């Protein structure tokens, strides 16, 4: 009961990459870099388990970015052909690589990483992959012509990857889909179908992570424009509840999401975000407990998994460690009060 997990990413140690920065370049190279990534993953597995996190991740220590860490191994993408593109419905505009040919996955992407983390994690292991819609909102298309078609092509290769990660011991495959909160009509038209294709045939637990983004300025400014209530989930939760995906992650801590929207997911396990990733303030266990209890009227306690709102990658390491400890301790308080 109240099984704890995190959305995925954790800060990279200062010796591996520049701290408190997304897209930070590596500070090591060659064999030293590969060893450094493994050392960083070991460190965070240990810290998560010490904090009482039940389903751990590698903290995305092997990737520079949650989407591009996968895409850089995919053929059909021209990394030299940059296209200026608005991301997340023009929340920010950047130069992105371009799909110029049919995409394919010539070899496994994250298999070696999962072999390593599975050998060292003593608890449940979550592996995260970018979702098809979010991939399509992160790179430009000069081949397929329709985002829906490109999403299905990526869903095929994501499914190949996910099946291999499951075979290597992943207990949970999570697809990260922040774009779901920006393109609600597309979610219902083709986003769910692409997500289900990516997860097709998996026997392990599956999840979709839908958040309001990292605690960076572009996302914070966008959230300030959304008014007194954030109701994006309302437009997509019914279709997600009807899907074959088993778990849904949503942002609850210090957010303006009406918690009653959780009631639109009666058939899912719900990862309730109880840790705010947009502040350096570390929650107390009592604050985590309060967020859990605020969600309980809308989700059975057996289906509630306390989680972080989003990734912790841009935060200082000490802050992330404190938030992990608060998450574990707050869930323990909830178990003591509500049984289990």
Secondary structure, 3 states (H helix, E strand, C coil): CCCCECCCCCCCCCCCECCCCCCCCECCCHHHHHHHHHHHHHHHHHHHHHCCCCEECCCCCCCCCCCHHHHCCCEEEEEEEEEEEEECCCCEEEEEEEEEEEEECCCCCCHHHHHHHHHHCCCEEEEEEECHHHHHCCCEECCCCCHHHHHHHHHHHHHHHHHHHHHCCCCEEEEECHHHHCCHHHHHHHHHHHHHHHCCCCCCEEEEECCCCCCCHHHHHHHHCCCCCECHHHHHHHHHHCCCCCEEEECCCCCCECHHHHHHCCCCEEEEEEECCCCCCCCCHHHHHHHHHHHHCCCCHHHEEEEECCCCCCCCHHHHHHHHHHHHHHHHHHHHHHCC
